Amino acid sequence: MSKVDLFKKDPMGRKLKRHLKTQSGYDVKVSYRPEDIAELDYERDLGDPGCYPWVRGTHPKMYRDKLWVRGTPAGWILYGPDKGKSPEEVADETFESGIYSSAARTSGDYHNLATIDPDHPLVKYDIGSCMGSSYAVWSFLPGHQLHWWTKVLMRSITDGFVVEEGHAVGPADVCDFAIYVALLERMGYDWTKLKGNMVNDPLHTHIGQCMNYKQPLEVGFRVCVDAMEWIVRNIPKFRPTNGGCAYDMREAGINTIQELAFRFGNYIEYTDELVRRGIKFEQWGHLPAIALSGEIDFFETICKLRAARRIYARIATERYGADPKTLRCPPCNTNLAGDSMTAQQPIFNVVRNTIEAMASILGGVNGMEMKGYTEALTTPPIEAFAVNKGIEAIIAEEANMALVADPLAGSYYVEWLTNKIEQDVFAYLQKILDMGGMRAAIKSGWVQAEVEKAAQERQRELEEGKEIKVTVNAYKELNDYDIPLPMLEYHRADPFEPYSERQKKTMEEFEEFKRTRDLSKVKPALEKLYQLAKGDTNVYPAMIDAFRNDATIGEVMGVIRKAMGFPYDQFEMISPPDFLELN
């Protein structure tokens, strides 16, 4: 339909352009009435804030006691040298300014995500594209590119600052965390006091088909659950997984029902295995944060968060026999939706961020990571994080949205949609359990087919204008206005000059490290890990020991892969180092 036809149909521009459904396809009525929630029982289905089944929030006073944890990605700090400052100087300034007020999240390079080394032929031209190249303890020592992150780890131990290990691909998270343990031990810090969380979800990498999807599922599951078990037993303040990276899975194109069903399907896989290993549910069940995507659909996001806590409560009591009187509720967090952000007119991403943040807070989140307005374009500059901090402050201090816990409780629409989401999630989850669980459903290809189908449907709705994306498929006239915003400038590689200066420095450091390390320590540590990985022993202590003795992430994961009957390199492009005897 042309602009002229649209004007004739709606000359004042006062009619909705989109179809009259929620983001996940729910047909909704013009209004809702008491009979739509006639079977709702307050004590059974809602409860007070801080009480089972936690629909109304995890704590009785919610934000009056403490506001949500404000997560901030850290990758942009690496670009400080472009402005004549070292990453350490930029990190110090960020702490002093309050941009990092309660938490910071890592975001690894491609080689981290794939658990291979930075000189691997598949990734060597992409190093330095995110937070920095983490491959061994060496990376974090004084004088090296990631020493500024060591200071974040120290603050976690001394000040309770929250460390968020957010590579989102399980083995990458657990390898980096093993490096942290070895690093802090070398520096004389008590690593048992680390506070924070990691994504550590090896199953979702096969759902979203991210950089680590060629990691054998058996290898990822073994290594990551070994890490979960070890951390639960040794570092009580650290959450060793979020139980299912719902955010990344949602970004692959799925809807709210699939997001929650896949998340809890993964959670059940990990929990069943840990219970089999002797970890009591009461010790473990509440640790994985319910980390979801903060979507642009305002009410669906609110209701999704409320439903998620009740789903957890039901799984805990009905599947694992937990006592509602003593059961603890995990924190519920959101990562605001990156796929809602647009490259066109990024200033409108500030509005999207605000709406998603408001929905998250009204849904009762305990932590939230906002997106920079440049999300669709580049790593955000510090100005983007200053804007985000202002949004959160205005929501809390000016809009007074933090005064009342679950203020939308009792709304006929909100309670109806919360119930509907919960019912549909359990029905979808049961399909997965009937197949034998998420691992079986992934191996069969069913999950991947569901993701592909959902992604194609979502794309089709955008192309047909059923789902509106302002400045992308509607209101394109807004793109005619030049609204400049601060952007981060940094050098990318090109075919004629493959390495930027930062990449050259990373490779020089890596080559120096491999040239100067003591192979008489590296060799026995890796060969011991190889032998242990052949059996059923928990390999995580041996992984830490290998990093303690200067092994690299590619070597550690390579020997585990080979010990479990898979190629040393999952991409089959390199062989094990000559100094290793793996037989």
C-alpha positions as semicolon CSV with decimal commas, in nm:
position;residue;x (nm);y (nm);z (nm)
1;M;0,000;0,000;0,000
2;S;0,143;0,339;-0,100
3;K;0,181;0,638;0,133
4;V;-0,108;0,804;-0,052
5;D;-0,336;0,504;0,006
6;L;-0,235;0,491;0,372
7;F;-0,316;0,859;0,412
8;K;-0,661;0,816;0,255
9;K;-0,731;0,522;0,485
10;D;-0,603;0,695;0,800
11;P;-0,550;1,069;0,727
12;M;-0,482;1,162;1,091
13;G;-0,245;0,872;1,156
14;R;-0,447;0,753;1,454
15;K;-0,495;0,386;1,370
16;L;-0,261;0,104;1,466
17;K;-0,062;-0,027;1,173
18;R;0,023;-0,366;1,326
19;H;-0,193;-0,674;1,369
20;L;-0,384;-0,686;1,698
21;K;-0,177;-0,954;1,869
22;T;0,100;-0,963;2,125
23;Q;0,458;-1,015;2,015
24;S;0,420;-1,392;2,066
25;G;0,095;-1,409;1,874
26;Y;-0,168;-1,399;2,148
27;D;-0,504;-1,264;2,033
28;V;-0,614;-1,017;2,297
29;K;-0,952;-0,863;2,366
30;V;-1,027;-0,493;2,389
31;S;-1,072;-0,529;2,765
32;Y;-1,073;-0,794;3,036
33;R;-1,323;-0,866;3,310
34;P;-1,340;-1,059;3,639
35;E;-1,465;-1,373;3,464
36;D;-1,139;-1,393;3,267
37;I;-0,959;-1,480;3,590
38;A;-1,249;-1,637;3,778
39;E;-1,042;-1,937;3,892
40;L;-0,755;-1,727;4,028
41;D;-0,685;-1,801;4,394
42;Y;-0,476;-1,533;4,562
43;E;-0,287;-1,749;4,813
44;R;-0,233;-2,039;4,574
45;D;-0,159;-1,851;4,253
46;L;-0,011;-1,518;4,364
47;G;0,083;-1,482;4,729
48;D;0,233;-1,171;4,879
49;P;0,562;-1,028;4,749
50;G;0,846;-1,240;4,880
51;C;0,620;-1,541;4,936
52;Y;0,563;-1,863;4,743
53;P;0,505;-1,884;4,446
54;W;0,682;-1,547;4,409
55;V;0,466;-1,418;4,124
56;R;0,468;-1,080;4,295
57;G;0,844;-1,065;4,350
58;T;1,130;-1,232;4,531
59;H;1,140;-1,004;4,838
60;P;0,863;-0,858;5,058
61;K;0,972;-0,495;5,012
62;M;1,131;-0,538;4,670
63;Y;1,294;-0,211;4,558
64;R;1,238;-0,031;4,887
65;D;1,504;-0,260;5,032
66;K;1,742;-0,250;4,735
67;L;1,720;-0,162;4,369
68;W;1,800;-0,404;4,091
69;V;2,163;-0,490;4,010
70;R;2,272;-0,277;3,715
71;G;2,478;-0,488;3,479
72;T;2,713;-0,313;3,237
73;P;2,910;-0,483;2,958
74;A;3,281;-0,413;2,970
75;G;3,403;-0,460;2,614
76;W;3,418;-0,090;2,527
77;I;3,692;-0,030;2,787
78;L;3,939;-0,194;2,551
79;Y;3,901;0,101;2,317
80;G;4,045;0,347;2,566
81;P;4,382;0,353;2,387
82;D;4,206;0,505;2,085
83;K;4,156;0,814;2,302
84;G;4,508;0,811;2,443
85;K;4,421;0,624;2,763
86;S;4,501;0,273;2,876
87;P;4,216;0,028;2,947
88;E;4,311;0,042;3,316
89;E;4,274;0,422;3,321
90;V;3,935;0,399;3,151
91;A;3,821;0,128;3,394
92;D;3,928;0,336;3,695
93;E;3,743;0,641;3,562
94;T;3,434;0,429;3,502
95;F;3,428;0,306;3,860
96;E;3,481;0,657;3,993
97;S;3,200;0,798;3,777
98;G;2,955;0,535;3,895
99;I;2,888;0,389;3,549
100;Y;2,990;0,060;3,707
101;S;2,775;0,084;4,018
102;S;2,707;-0,279;4,106
103;A;2,810;-0,521;3,830
104;A;3,021;-0,561;3,518
105;R;2,989;-0,827;3,250
106;T;3,257;-0,985;3,035
107;S;3,208;-1,037;2,667
108;G;3,468;-1,251;2,498
109;D;3,631;-1,260;2,159
110;Y;3,526;-1,514;1,898
111;H;3,811;-1,745;1,989
112;N;3,690;-1,743;2,350
113;L;3,341;-1,838;2,239
114;A;3,476;-2,126;2,032
115;T;3,729;-2,228;2,303
116;I;4,020;-2,209;2,061
117;D;4,333;-1,995;2,073
118;P;4,370;-1,652;1,907
119;D;4,609;-1,786;1,642
120;H;4,357;-2,040;1,515
121;P;4,310;-1,988;1,139
122;L;3,934;-1,956;1,177
123;V;3,942;-1,655;1,410
124;K;4,283;-1,492;1,394
125;Y;4,157;-1,185;1,204
126;D;3,868;-1,130;1,447
127;I;4,061;-1,104;1,772
128;G;4,018;-0,787;1,973
129;S;3,665;-0,735;1,844
130;C;3,500;-0,747;2,183
131;M;3,630;-0,733;2,542
132;G;3,973;-0,863;2,456
133;S;4,162;-1,184;2,403
134;S;4,150;-1,414;2,707
135;Y;4,351;-1,731;2,654
136;A;4,553;-1,792;2,974
137;V;4,641;-1,646;3,315
138;W;4,905;-1,444;3,129
139;S;4,629;-1,234;2,964
140;F;4,534;-1,081;3,301
141;L;4,876;-1,014;3,453
142;P;5,014;-0,658;3,499
143;G;5,123;-0,501;3,173
144;H;4,887;-0,709;2,962
145;Q;4,567;-0,610;2,785
146;L;4,318;-0,756;3,035
147;H;4,484;-0,659;3,362
148;W;4,207;-0,402;3,413
149;W;3,960;-0,693;3,450
150;T;4,176;-0,834;3,729
151;K;4,084;-0,521;3,925
152;V;3,716;-0,605;3,877
153;L;3,779;-0,950;4,024
154;M;3,957;-0,794;4,320
155;R;3,660;-0,563;4,383
156;S;3,433;-0,866;4,386
157;I;3,634;-1,016;4,671
158;T;3,691;-0,696;4,869
159;D;3,372;-0,494;4,802
160;G;3,111;-0,748;4,694
161;F;3,101;-0,617;4,338
162;V;2,912;-0,857;4,110
163;V;3,115;-1,028;3,838
164;E;2,903;-1,141;3,544
165;E;3,074;-1,400;3,327
166;G;2,863;-1,348;3,019
167;H;3,018;-1,516;2,716
168;A;2,692;-1,713;2,703
169;V;2,860;-2,025;2,567
170;G;2,922;-2,269;2,848
171;P;3,280;-2,395;2,804
172;A;3,404;-2,041;2,737
173;D;3,255;-1,923;3,066
174;V;3,397;-2,209;3,269
175;C;3,741;-2,180;3,108
176;D;3,763;-1,811;3,190
177;F;3,641;-1,876;3,543
178;A;3,909;-2,144;3,588
179;I;4,163;-1,886;3,471
180;Y;4,028;-1,640;3,731
181;V;4,072;-1,895;4,010
182;A;4,431;-1,966;3,904
183;L;4,500;-1,592;3,861
184;L;4,364;-1,488;4,200
185;E;4,548;-1,774;4,367
186;R;4,872;-1,655;4,208
187;M;4,805;-1,302;4,334
188;G;4,726;-1,417;4,688
189;Y;4,350;-1,348;4,689
190;D;4,087;-1,575;4,840
191;W;3,891;-1,687;4,533
192;T;3,631;-1,862;4,749
193;K;3,486;-1,514;4,818
194;L;3,410;-1,436;4,453
195;K;3,057;-1,305;4,406
196;G;2,868;-1,313;4,080
197;N;2,729;-1,540;3,814
198;M;2,799;-1,694;3,479
199;V;2,579;-1,798;3,189
200;N;2,739;-2,142;3,145
201;D;2,466;-2,296;2,930
202;P;2,621;-2,543;2,683
203;L;2,283;-2,661;2,553
204;H;2,167;-2,325;2,424
205;T;2,465;-2,298;2,189
206;H;2,311;-2,579;1,984
207;I;1,973;-2,403;1,990
208;G;2,087;-2,057;1,883
209;Q;2,369;-2,193;1,661
210;C;2,625;-1,946;1,796
211;M;3,003;-1,955;1,757
212;N;3,037;-2,262;1,979
213;Y;2,772;-2,477;1,811
214;K;3,035;-2,716;1,669
215;Q;3,152;-2,798;2,021
216;P;3,036;-3,159;2,071
217;L;2,727;-3,149;2,291
218;E;2,869;-3,424;2,514
219;V;3,189;-3,226;2,573
220;G;3,011;-2,902;2,655
221;F;2,765;-3,069;2,890
222;R;3,036;-3,265;3,074
223;V;3,272;-2,971;3,125
224;C;3,001;-2,725;3,223
225;V;2,821;-2,950;3,470
226;D;3,157;-3,046;3,623
227;A;3,216;-2,673;3,675
228;M;2,869;-2,625;3,825
229;E;2,929;-2,905;4,074
230;W;3,275;-2,779;4,174
231;I;3,162;-2,418;4,216
232;V;2,856;-2,513;4,424
233;R;3,084;-2,709;4,657
234;N;3,364;-2,450;4,676
235;I;3,245;-2,093;4,601
236;P;2,910;-2,041;4,776
237;K;2,849;-1,681;4,662
238;F;2,891;-1,755;4,293
239;R;2,603;-1,873;4,074
240;P;2,762;-2,124;3,832
241;T;2,494;-2,103;3,561
242;N;2,175;-1,917;3,482
243;G;2,014;-2,252;3,411
244;G;1,946;-2,168;3,049
245;C;2,046;-1,863;2,845
246;A;1,695;-1,756;2,756
247;Y;1,816;-1,421;2,626
248;D;2,039;-1,564;2,354
249;M;1,779;-1,822;2,258
250;R;1,517;-1,547;2,228
251;E;1,749;-1,346;2,003
252;A;1,750;-1,643;1,763
253;G;1,387;-1,561;1,678
254;I;1,173;-1,765;1,917
255;N;0,869;-1,643;2,111
256;T;0,798;-1,604;2,483
257;I;0,659;-1,957;2,524
258;Q;0,964;-2,115;2,365
259;E;1,197;-1,884;2,556
260;L;1,064;-2,003;2,891
261;A;1,018;-2,367;2,788
262;F;1,374;-2,397;2,655
263;R;1,513;-2,217;2,959
264;F;1,343;-2,448;3,207
265;G;1,412;-2,750;2,986
266;N;1,784;-2,674;3,014
267;Y;1,751;-2,606;3,387
268;I;1,592;-2,949;3,437
269;E;1,877;-3,119;3,248
270;Y;2,141;-2,959;3,471
271;T;1,944;-3,007;3,790
272;D;1,871;-3,375;3,723
273;E;2,242;-3,440;3,664
274;L;2,357;-3,251;3,974
275;V;2,099;-3,426;4,191
276;R;2,227;-3,756;4,048
277;R;2,577;-3,650;4,160
278;G;2,459;-3,598;4,516
279;I;2,392;-3,223;4,522
280;K;2,070;-3,162;4,715
281;F;1,808;-2,957;4,536
282;E;1,780;-2,729;4,840
283;Q;2,151;-2,651;4,799
284;W;2,133;-2,591;4,428
285;G;1,786;-2,516;4,295
286;H;1,772;-2,145;4,376
287;L;2,122;-2,061;4,248
288;P;2,062;-2,032;3,871
289;A;1,915;-1,689;3,807
290;I;1,610;-1,680;3,582
291;A;1,769;-1,462;3,315
292;L;1,526;-1,362;3,040
293;S;1,501;-1,118;2,752
294;G;1,346;-0,780;2,830
295;E;1,131;-0,745;2,520
296;I;0,963;-0,442;2,365
297;D;0,613;-0,590;2,417
298;F;0,543;-0,414;2,745
299;F;0,274;-0,630;2,904
300;E;0,399;-0,959;2,765
301;T;0,738;-0,893;2,925
302;I;0,581;-0,806;3,260
303;C;0,364;-1,118;3,257
304;K;0,650;-1,339;3,138
305;L;0,858;-1,243;3,441
306;R;0,570;-1,304;3,680
307;A;0,492;-1,640;3,517
308;A;0,858;-1,747;3,521
309;R;0,880;-1,735;3,898
310;R;0,563;-1,941;3,935
311;I;0,692;-2,194;3,683
312;Y;1,009;-2,231;3,890
313;A;0,803;-2,276;4,206
314;R;0,596;-2,552;4,048
315;I;0,897;-2,736;3,904
316;A;1,077;-2,716;4,238
317;T;0,787;-2,859;4,435
318;E;0,628;-3,097;4,184
319;R;0,941;-3,242;4,020
320;Y;1,198;-3,218;4,298
321;G;0,975;-3,238;4,605
322;A;1,089;-2,909;4,758
323;D;0,898;-2,776;5,057
324;P;0,724;-2,445;4,969
325;K;0,784;-2,324;5,325
326;T;1,162;-2,348;5,299
327;L;1,210;-2,313;4,923
328;R;1,415;-2,014;4,808
329;C;1,346;-1,822;4,489
330;P;1,632;-1,740;4,251
331;P;1,680;-1,384;4,128
332;C;1,497;-1,293;3,810
333;N;1,694;-1,082;3,563
334;T;1,659;-0,936;3,216
335;N;1,899;-0,848;2,941
336;L;1,713;-0,592;2,733
337;A;1,636;-0,707;2,381
338;G;1,920;-0,643;2,140
339;D;1,708;-0,746;1,844
340;S;1,463;-0,466;1,919
341;M;1,734;-0,208;1,852
342;T;1,772;-0,060;1,505
343;A;2,057;0,080;1,300
344;Q;1,815;0,339;1,163
345;Q;1,782;0,644;1,389
346;P;1,954;0,495;1,697
347;I;1,813;0,774;1,915
348;F;1,484;0,581;1,918
349;N;1,671;0,293;2,081
350;V;1,682;0,512;2,392
351;V;1,302;0,501;2,392
352;R;1,300;0,124;2,336
353;N;1,548;0,081;2,619
354;T;1,326;0,284;2,850
355;I;1,011;0,086;2,769
356;E;1,189;-0,247;2,815
357;A;1,342;-0,130;3,142
358;M;1,003;-0,018;3,275
359;A;0,848;-0,353;3,181
360;S;1,133;-0,538;3,351
361;I;1,096;-0,338;3,670
362;L;0,718;-0,373;3,680
363;G;0,777;-0,746;3,630
364;G;0,997;-0,753;3,939
365;V;1,351;-0,806;3,812
366;N;1,644;-0,828;4,052
367;G;1,900;-0,740;3,788
368;M;1,894;-0,575;3,448
369;E;2,140;-0,505;3,169
370;M;2,040;-0,229;2,931
371;K;2,153;-0,200;2,572
372;G;2,351;0,088;2,433
373;Y;2,174;0,294;2,167
374;T;2,445;0,179;1,923
375;E;2,364;-0,189;1,977
376;A;2,280;-0,249;1,610
377;L;2,589;-0,063;1,492
378;T;2,891;-0,101;1,716
379;T;3,023;-0,146;2,069
380;P;2,859;0,131;2,276
381;P;3,058;0,438;2,380
382;I;3,061;0,551;2,743
383;E;2,796;0,814;2,658
384;A;2,550;0,530;2,591
385;F;2,603;0,392;2,941
386;A;2,561;0,738;3,090
387;V;2,224;0,760;2,913
388;N;2,127;0,419;3,051
389;K;2,224;0,515;3,403
390;G;2,007;0,823;3,369
391;I;1,711;0,616;3,247
392;E;1,735;0,385;3,548
393;A;1,771;0,677;3,788
394;I;1,468;0,857;3,642
395;I;1,256;0,541;3,658
396;A;1,348;0,486;4,022
397;E;1,374;0,839;4,158
398;E;1,140;1,053;3,945
399;A;0,875;0,818;3,811
400;N;0,841;0,643;4,151
401;M;0,811;0,302;3,987
402;A;1,017;0,147;4,267
403;L;0,780;0,240;4,550
404;V;0,529;-0,045;4,531
405;A;0,597;-0,415;4,478
406;D;0,410;-0,565;4,181
407;P;0,177;-0,265;4,135
408;L;-0,006;-0,428;3,842
409;A;-0,121;-0,729;4,045
410;G;-0,495;-0,780;4,020
411;S;-0,524;-0,631;3,672
412;Y;-0,759;-0,860;3,484
413;Y;-0,542;-0,844;3,173
414;V;-0,211;-0,891;3,356
415;E;-0,336;-1,190;3,555
416;W;-0,501;-1,346;3,249
417;L;-0,184;-1,312;3,040
418;T;0,037;-1,438;3,325
419;N;-0,182;-1,748;3,355
420;K;-0,193;-1,801;2,979
421;I;0,183;-1,785;2,944
422;E;0,235;-2,030;3,230
423;Q;-0,016;-2,280;3,090
424;D;0,131;-2,270;2,741
425;V;0,489;-2,300;2,869
426;F;0,408;-2,614;3,067
427;A;0,232;-2,768;2,766
428;Y;0,532;-2,694;2,540
429;L;0,780;-2,809;2,806
430;Q;0,594;-3,138;2,841
431;K;0,652;-3,206;2,470
432;I;1,025;-3,171;2,535
433;L;1,018;-3,394;2,843
434;D;0,821;-3,657;2,652
435;M;1,108;-3,670;2,400
436;G;1,351;-3,744;2,683
437;G;1,448;-3,388;2,773
438;M;1,636;-3,106;2,605
439;R;1,948;-3,304;2,518
440;A;1,743;-3,564;2,336
441;A;1,531;-3,297;2,166
442;I;1,846;-3,116;2,050
443;K;2,012;-3,433;1,923
444;S;1,699;-3,519;1,723
445;G;1,705;-3,176;1,558
446;W;1,352;-3,095;1,677
447;V;1,455;-2,791;1,880
448;Q;1,661;-2,643;1,597
449;A;1,368;-2,691;1,358
450;E;1,136;-2,512;1,600
451;V;1,378;-2,220;1,624
452;E;1,411;-2,197;1,246
453;K;1,034;-2,204;1,200
454;A;0,980;-1,934;1,462
455;A;1,254;-1,712;1,317
456;Q;1,111;-1,738;0,967
457;E;0,761;-1,656;1,093
458;R;0,892;-1,352;1,277
459;Q;1,077;-1,231;0,968
460;R;0,768;-1,285;0,756
461;E;0,557;-1,075;0,994
462;L;0,809;-0,792;0,967
463;E;0,815;-0,810;0,589
464;E;0,435;-0,815;0,569
465;G;0,398;-0,529;0,817
466;K;0,209;-0,737;1,073
467;E;0,480;-0,658;1,324
468;I;0,595;-0,297;1,318
469;K;0,953;-0,181;1,357
470;V;0,961;0,198;1,355
471;T;1,202;0,337;1,091
472;V;1,254;-0,014;0,948
473;N;0,920;-0,116;0,797
474;A;0,704;0,180;0,904
475;Y;0,743;0,551;0,974
476;K;1,046;0,552;0,744
477;E;1,005;0,925;0,691
478;L;1,169;0,965;1,033
479;N;1,495;0,854;0,874
480;D;1,505;1,182;0,681
481;Y;1,613;1,370;0,995
482;D;1,979;1,388;1,090
483;I;1,998;1,323;1,465
484;P;2,368;1,269;1,548
485;L;2,475;1,073;1,854
486;P;2,818;0,990;2,000
487;M;2,956;0,673;1,840
488;L;3,260;0,463;1,919
489;E;3,528;0,479;1,653
490;Y;3,764;0,188;1,622
491;H;3,967;0,014;1,357
492;R;3,843;-0,299;1,184
493;A;4,062;-0,535;0,987
494;D;4,050;-0,535;0,608
495;P;4,176;-0,784;0,348
496;F;4,478;-0,573;0,262
497;E;4,585;-0,494;0,621
498;P;4,450;-0,792;0,817
499;Y;4,556;-0,679;1,163
500;S;4,474;-0,355;1,339
501;E;4,729;-0,221;1,587
502;R;4,533;-0,374;1,874
503;Q;4,521;-0,711;1,703
504;K;4,893;-0,697;1,632
505;K;4,962;-0,631;1,999
506;T;4,741;-0,921;2,102
507;M;4,920;-1,160;1,868
508;E;5,260;-1,035;1,980
509;E;5,162;-1,096;2,344
510;F;5,031;-1,442;2,260
511;E;5,345;-1,539;2,069
512;E;5,566;-1,409;2,351
513;F;5,363;-1,606;2,604
514;K;5,395;-1,934;2,413
515;R;5,766;-1,874;2,351
516;T;5,857;-1,798;2,714
517;R;5,631;-2,031;2,917
518;D;5,778;-2,339;3,084
519;L;5,662;-2,642;2,885
520;S;5,792;-2,874;3,157
521;K;5,495;-2,751;3,363
522;V;5,241;-2,723;3,083
523;K;5,296;-3,073;2,944
524;P;5,224;-3,284;3,258
525;A;4,925;-3,069;3,355
526;L;4,760;-3,115;3,016
527;E;4,842;-3,485;2,997
528;K;4,693;-3,539;3,343
529;L;4,379;-3,357;3,233
530;Y;4,366;-3,579;2,924
531;Q;4,378;-3,899;3,129
532;L;4,113;-3,776;3,375
533;A;3,882;-3,670;3,093
534;K;3,886;-4,028;2,963
535;G;3,696;-4,137;3,273
536;D;3,410;-4,003;3,482
537;T;3,613;-3,790;3,725
538;N;3,517;-3,423;3,759
539;V;3,769;-3,251;3,531
540;Y;3,732;-2,897;3,665
541;P;4,010;-2,911;3,928
542;A;4,245;-3,044;3,658
543;M;4,137;-2,765;3,423
544;I;4,224;-2,508;3,690
545;D;4,559;-2,679;3,743
546;A;4,631;-2,669;3,370
547;F;4,566;-2,294;3,362
548;R;4,773;-2,259;3,679
549;N;5,061;-2,407;3,481
550;D;5,013;-2,177;3,180
551;A;4,808;-2,390;2,944
552;T;4,584;-2,207;2,696
553;I;4,209;-2,226;2,650
554;G;4,252;-2,404;2,316
555;E;4,487;-2,663;2,466
556;V;4,268;-2,730;2,770
557;M;3,950;-2,783;2,570
558;G;4,139;-2,959;2,292
559;V;4,273;-3,236;2,515
560;I;3,928;-3,282;2,673
561;R;3,768;-3,313;2,330
562;K;4,028;-3,566;2,221
563;A;4,000;-3,766;2,545
564;M;3,624;-3,795;2,492
565;G;3,666;-3,933;2,142
566;F;3,626;-3,617;1,935
567;P;3,876;-3,420;1,724
568;Y;4,121;-3,206;1,921
569;D;3,995;-2,912;1,717
570;Q;3,619;-2,923;1,659
571;F;3,672;-2,740;1,330
572;E;3,939;-2,998;1,229
573;M;4,181;-2,731;1,113
574;I;4,472;-2,783;1,357
575;S;4,641;-3,073;1,539
576;P;4,748;-3,111;1,904
577;P;5,081;-2,944;1,996
578;D;5,388;-3,155;1,922
579;F;5,502;-3,149;2,285
580;L;5,195;-3,344;2,403
581;E;5,178;-3,723;2,423
582;L;4,808;-3,806;2,412
583;N;4,755;-4,181;2,414
